[in-house]
Amino acid sequence: MTSDPLPGDLVAGDEELRTARAAIEELLDERRRLLDLVVRLPGLLAESEPPALVAGVAEACRELTDARFALYVPTEPDAEPILTGAEWDDFAEPPDVGNAPLLAGPRLHGQPHSVADVAAWARDDRLSRAYGTLADGRLVRSWVIAPVPAADGELAGILYLGHPRPHAFDAEAESLAGGLCNHLGAAIAHAEVSAERDRVASALEATLLPPVLPRIGGVDLAARYRAAGRSDVGGDFYDAFPLGGDHWAVVLGDVSGSGPDAAAITGVARYSIRAIAPAVVSPAGVLSRLNEALLRQAVDDRFLTAVLVRLSPMADRVEALLANGGHPPALILHDDESVTVLDRASGMLLGVLPGRNFRDVPVTLHAGDALVLYTDGVVEARNAAGEQFGQDRLVALLSTCAGRSAAGIARRIELATLAHSPNLSDDMAIVVLRRHQ
């Protein structure tokens, strides 16, 4: 026969059960927090601004270790520390980590470590003050200190986790902080590289953005530009600059593709034309020299189309020479509403094959006449049914623009193209030169 359990045994059993349940609940809570970190960590590390990146990872580390606060101190002398989990006003005396000997380990050997109880070492107030005191008077006694590595092998900073309770952190907290700080160091390096790339891209864009057009006597000059992508800069470009002796150059070009390679070709083309044109009277000769320069770049699968005009304003007209390198034909809107398509001016693509297959075509603009240059983003713009805007539609539209200013003509073309194709798939540039009436 078995005897019934004694009351004391029941009490002990209940206590063991409660202890076991508490331990299980603690493990489940720890598991939930770790799972939450797994979900949050990619987003935290993807932050592009280093201060926000540091603050997010530091706060996650603080939450996972139950620290009272987290303090990130960068190694750059002028950089501000980042505090999470507390405000500076929550301290009667904030930690002075640079003068706290027990917190100097990562600066000396680059490894995370912990301090179980500052009070066991700093036995008087003079020694303990550097470790900080909370507003309620409690000393910050427990610490985890983890280095944040930089890309060059040095330290980007140090993360400090503090708590007023002694022995608040275990080996797992130290290991967790060390691992997160390694990820943080890599993320900071990536963010800095991305920021530098953005600065370079912004500087490049500033050199490629459409220029402010000059004032040319007797000529009304205007342009419209719209990039198809998110950037302000696409593969299309235009420029206008003096050649000396009351002669001017106007160019409109279109680089195939997009991205940094296309931007590089755009820069080469624009500045090569500026360098060549003052010394070469013939626009066809300028395009030949430009073609040679592009071939020397040896950029695979990249080419350029361009139309170059040399203007010579006269008292009663504008005389011009026009050369075309694989570009859509220029149009002349006459003051009587008729339109001439300059399809006689045609030439090879630039940057594909060696050769000088370009020709100069003379153009005369009388009072009220306008020369219209455009990229294929206008005529190849497609509507929802896949129908292109097309040259015929452009000519028909242009015939209704007589008497308008250069800016008015360019704007009407842009609006009509966008009405036909609201979501441009290619960049669009329009340049209009109109002889004053």
C-alpha positions in Angstrom: 0.0 0.0 0.0 1.1 3.6 -0.7 0.7 6.2 1.8 -0.9 9.6 1.1 1.6 12.4 0.6 2.1 14.5 3.6 1.1 18.2 3.6 4.7 19.2 3.6 5.4 17.2 0.5 2.4 18.9 -1.3 3.8 22.3 -0.4 7.2 21.4 -1.7 5.8 19.9 -4.9 3.7 23.1 -5.5 6.8 25.2 -4.9 8.8 23.1 -7.4 6.0 23.4 -9.9 5.8 27.1 -9.6 9.6 27.4 -9.9 9.6 25.3 -13.0 6.7 27.3 -14.6 8.5 30.5 -13.8 11.7 29.2 -15.4 9.7 28.0 -18.5 8.0 31.4 -18.7 11.4 33.2 -18.5 12.8 31.0 -21.3 9.7 31.7 -23.4 10.0 35.4 -22.8 13.7 35.2 -23.8 12.7 33.3 -26.9 10.1 35.9 -27.9 12.6 38.7 -27.5 15.2 36.9 -29.6 12.6 36.2 -32.3 11.6 39.9 -32.2 15.3 40.8 -32.7 15.6 38.4 -35.7 12.6 40.2 -37.3 13.8 43.7 -36.5 17.5 43.4 -37.1 17.5 43.5 -40.9 15.5 46.8 -40.8 17.7 48.2 -38.1 20.9 47.5 -40.0 19.4 48.8 -43.2 19.1 52.3 -41.8 21.2 54.7 -44.0 21.8 57.4 -41.4 24.6 56.3 -38.9 23.1 58.1 -35.8 19.7 56.4 -36.4 21.4 53.1 -37.1 23.4 53.2 -33.9 20.4 54.3 -31.8 18.3 51.4 -33.2 20.8 48.7 -32.6 21.8 50.1 -29.2 18.2 50.1 -28.1 17.6 46.6 -29.3 20.7 45.5 -27.4 19.5 47.3 -24.3 16.1 45.6 -24.4 17.5 42.1 -24.9 19.9 42.4 -22.0 17.5 44.3 -19.6 20.0 47.1 -19.3 18.9 50.3 -17.7 20.4 52.3 -20.5 22.7 52.0 -23.5 25.4 54.5 -24.3 27.4 54.6 -27.6 30.6 56.7 -27.6 32.2 57.2 -31.0 35.9 57.4 -31.3 35.8 60.6 -33.3 36.7 63.4 -30.9 34.0 65.8 -32.1 31.2 63.2 -32.4 28.3 63.3 -29.9 27.5 60.2 -27.8 24.2 58.5 -28.3 22.1 57.5 -25.3 19.0 55.2 -25.4 16.7 53.9 -22.7 17.2 57.0 -20.6 17.6 60.8 -20.9 20.6 62.7 -19.7 18.4 64.3 -17.0 17.9 60.8 -15.6 21.5 61.1 -14.2 22.6 63.0 -11.2 26.1 62.5 -12.6 26.3 61.0 -16.1 28.9 58.3 -16.8 32.4 59.7 -17.6 33.6 56.6 -19.4 36.9 58.1 -20.5 37.9 58.4 -16.8 36.4 55.1 -15.6 39.3 52.5 -15.6 37.0 49.5 -15.5 35.4 50.5 -18.8 38.6 50.9 -20.8 39.0 47.2 -21.8 37.8 47.4 -25.5 40.1 50.4 -26.1 43.0 48.3 -24.9 42.3 44.8 -26.4 39.3 45.2 -28.6 37.2 42.5 -26.9 33.8 42.8 -25.2 33.8 42.4 -21.4 31.6 43.0 -18.4 31.9 44.5 -15.0 29.9 42.7 -12.3 30.0 45.4 -9.6 31.8 48.7 -9.7 31.3 49.0 -5.9 33.5 46.0 -5.3 36.4 47.9 -6.8 35.6 51.6 -6.4 35.3 51.6 -2.6 34.8 55.4 -2.1 32.7 58.0 -3.8 35.7 59.7 -5.5 36.5 56.5 -7.5 32.8 55.6 -8.3 31.7 59.0 -9.6 33.1 58.4 -13.1 30.7 55.4 -13.5 27.7 57.6 -13.1 24.9 58.0 -10.7 21.1 58.0 -11.4 18.9 60.8 -10.4 17.6 58.8 -7.4 21.2 58.4 -6.1 21.9 54.9 -7.2 25.3 54.1 -8.6 25.6 52.4 -12.0 27.2 49.2 -10.8 26.9 46.7 -13.6 28.3 47.2 -17.1 28.8 45.4 -20.4 31.3 47.1 -22.7 31.5 46.0 -26.4 33.7 47.5 -29.1 32.1 48.5 -32.5 34.8 47.8 -35.2 35.5 50.1 -38.1 36.2 49.0 -41.6 39.9 49.7 -41.2 40.3 47.4 -38.2 40.2 50.3 -35.7 37.3 51.2 -33.4 34.3 53.1 -34.7 33.1 53.4 -31.2 32.2 51.5 -28.0 28.7 50.5 -26.7 28.2 50.6 -23.0 25.2 48.9 -21.3 24.6 50.0 -17.7 22.5 48.9 -14.7 22.3 50.0 -11.1 21.9 46.5 -9.8 25.1 44.5 -9.3 25.6 41.3 -11.3 22.9 42.4 -13.7 24.5 40.9 -16.8 25.6 37.3 -17.5 28.0 35.9 -20.1 25.1 35.6 -22.6 24.5 39.3 -22.4 28.2 40.0 -23.0 28.2 37.6 -26.0 25.0 39.1 -27.4 26.3 42.7 -27.2 29.6 41.7 -28.8 27.8 40.0 -31.7 25.4 42.9 -32.3 28.2 45.4 -32.2 30.1 43.5 -34.9 27.0 43.7 -37.1 26.7 47.4 -36.2 30.3 48.1 -37.2 29.7 46.5 -40.6 26.4 48.4 -41.0 28.1 51.7 -40.2 30.8 51.1 -42.7 28.2 50.3 -45.4 26.2 53.4 -44.5 29.3 55.6 -44.8 30.2 54.0 -48.2 26.6 54.6 -49.4 26.7 58.2 -48.1 30.0 58.8 -50.0 28.5 57.3 -53.2 25.5 59.5 -52.8 27.7 62.6 -52.4 29.7 61.6 -55.5 26.4 60.9 -57.4 25.0 64.3 -56.4 28.2 66.0 -57.5 28.0 64.2 -60.8 24.4 65.0 -61.3 25.2 68.7 -60.6 27.6 68.7 -63.6 25.1 66.9 -65.9 21.9 68.8 -65.1 20.6 70.9 -67.9 22.4 74.3 -68.0 21.0 77.7 -67.7 20.6 78.8 -71.3 22.6 81.9 -72.5 21.0 84.9 -74.1 21.7 85.0 -77.9 21.0 88.2 -79.7 18.1 87.9 -82.2 17.3 84.3 -81.0 14.6 83.1 -78.5 16.1 80.0 -76.9 14.2 77.6 -74.6 14.4 74.0 -73.5 12.4 71.4 -71.6 13.9 68.3 -69.9 12.3 65.4 -68.1 14.1 62.3 -66.9 12.1 59.1 -66.9 13.7 57.6 -63.7 13.8 58.8 -60.1 16.9 60.8 -60.7 16.9 64.4 -62.1 19.6 63.2 -64.6 19.0 60.8 -67.4 20.7 59.9 -70.6 19.5 63.0 -72.5 21.5 66.2 -72.4 21.6 69.6 -74.1 24.0 72.5 -74.0 24.4 76.0 -75.6 27.6 78.0 -75.5 29.4 80.8 -77.4 32.0 80.0 -80.1 33.4 83.5 -80.4 32.8 86.1 -83.1 29.0 86.1 -82.5 28.7 82.4 -83.3 27.0 79.9 -81.0 26.8 76.2 -80.6 23.6 74.3 -79.5 23.7 70.6 -79.0 21.1 68.0 -78.0 22.1 64.4 -77.4 20.9 61.1 -76.1 23.1 58.4 -74.5 21.8 54.8 -74.7 21.0 53.1 -71.4 21.0 54.6 -68.0 22.9 54.6 -64.7 26.5 55.6 -64.0 27.9 54.3 -67.3 25.4 56.4 -69.3 26.2 59.4 -67.1 29.9 59.0 -67.7 29.3 59.0 -71.5 27.0 62.1 -71.1 29.8 63.9 -69.4 32.4 62.9 -72.0 30.1 64.0 -74.8 29.1 67.3 -73.4 32.6 68.4 -72.4 34.2 67.0 -75.6 31.9 69.1 -77.7 32.7 72.2 -75.7 36.4 71.6 -76.2 36.2 70.7 -79.9 33.6 73.1 -81.3 35.4 76.5 -80.8 38.3 75.2 -83.0 36.2 73.3 -85.7 33.9 75.4 -87.8 32.0 72.4 -89.3 29.4 70.7 -87.0 30.0 67.5 -89.0 33.7 67.8 -88.1 32.9 68.2 -84.5 30.8 65.1 -84.5 33.6 63.2 -86.2 36.0 64.2 -83.5 33.4 63.3 -80.8 33.0 59.9 -82.4 36.7 59.3 -82.1 36.7 60.4 -78.5 33.8 58.1 -77.6 35.5 55.1 -79.4 38.6 55.7 -77.2 36.4 55.3 -74.1 35.7 51.7 -75.2 32.5 51.4 -73.3 30.7 48.2 -74.4 27.1 48.5 -75.7 27.0 52.3 -75.3 26.3 54.8 -78.0 25.2 58.3 -78.5 23.0 60.2 -80.9 23.3 63.9 -81.2 22.4 66.9 -83.3 24.7 69.9 -83.3 23.9 73.4 -84.6 26.3 76.3 -85.3 24.3 79.5 -85.1 25.2 82.8 -86.7 22.6 85.5 -86.0 22.3 88.2 -88.7 20.4 91.5 -88.7 17.3 90.0 -90.3 17.8 86.2 -90.0 19.7 83.4 -88.4 22.1 81.4 -90.5 23.0 77.9 -89.2 24.8 74.8 -90.0 23.3 71.5 -88.6 24.9 68.1 -88.4 23.1 64.9 -87.2 24.6 61.8 -85.7 21.9 59.1 -85.6 19.4 61.5 -84.0 15.7 62.1 -84.8 15.5 64.7 -87.6 15.2 68.4 -86.6 12.1 70.3 -87.5 11.6 73.9 -88.7 8.3 75.5 -87.9 7.9 78.4 -90.3 5.9 81.5 -89.4 3.3 80.5 -92.0 2.5 77.3 -90.0 4.3 75.0 -92.4 6.8 72.5 -91.0 10.0 71.2 -92.7 11.5 67.9 -91.6 15.3 68.1 -91.9 15.7 64.5 -92.9 18.6 65.4 -95.3 20.8 65.8 -92.2 21.5 62.3 -91.2 24.6 60.5 -90.0 25.9 57.5 -88.2 25.5 56.7 -84.5 28.3 58.0 -82.3 30.6 55.7 -80.4 29.9 52.6 -82.4 32.1 52.5 -85.5 35.0 54.6 -86.8 34.2 56.9 -89.7 33.2 60.4 -90.7 29.7 59.8 -92.1 28.3 63.2 -91.1 27.3 66.2 -93.2 26.6 69.8 -92.7 23.1 71.1 -93.7 22.6 74.8 -94.0 19.5 76.2 -92.3 18.0 79.7 -92.5 15.6 81.0 -89.9 13.6 84.1 -90.9 11.5 86.2 -88.6 9.2 84.0 -86.6 10.7 80.7 -87.7 11.7 78.1 -85.1 14.2 75.2 -85.2 13.0 72.3 -83.0 15.3 69.7 -81.6 14.0 66.7 -79.6 15.1 63.3 -78.4 13.4 60.0 -79.2 11.7 60.1 -75.8 9.2 62.4 -77.5 8.4 60.5 -80.7 8.7 57.0 -79.1 6.5 57.7 -76.1 3.8 55.1 -76.0 0.3 55.2 -74.7 -1.6 52.4 -72.9 -2.4 50.7 -76.2 1.3 50.7 -77.2 0.9 53.4 -79.8 3.9 55.8 -80.3 3.5 59.5 -80.2 5.3 59.5 -83.5 6.8 62.1 -85.8 3.5 62.7 -87.7 1.7 63.7 -84.5 4.6 65.9 -83.6 4.6 67.7 -87.0 0.8 68.2 -86.7 1.1 69.6 -83.2 4.0 71.9 -84.3 2.0 73.4 -87.1 -0.4 74.8 -84.5 2.4 76.5 -82.6 3.3 79.4 -85.0 3.5 82.7 -83.3 4.4 81.2 -79.9 7.6 81.9 -78.0 10.3 79.2 -77.9 9.3 78.4 -74.4 5.7 78.1 -75.4 6.5 75.7 -78.2 8.7 73.5 -76.0 6.1 73.4 -73.3 3.3 72.4 -75.7 5.4 69.5 -77.0 6.2 68.3 -73.5 2.5 68.5 -72.4 1.3 66.7 -75.5 3.9 63.9 -75.0 2.9 63.5 -71.3 -0.8 63.5 -72.2 -0.1 60.7 -74.6 2.3 58.8 -72.3 1.9 59.9 -68.6 4.5 57.3 -67.4 7.5 58.0 -69.5 9.8 55.0 -70.1 12.5 57.1 -71.7 14.0 60.5 -71.0 12.7 63.5 -72.9 14.5 66.7 -73.9 13.3 69.5 -76.2 15.3 72.5 -77.5 13.6 75.3 -79.5 15.5 78.2 -81.2 13.2 80.8 -82.7 14.2 83.9 -84.7 12.7 87.0 -83.2 10.0 88.7 -85.3 
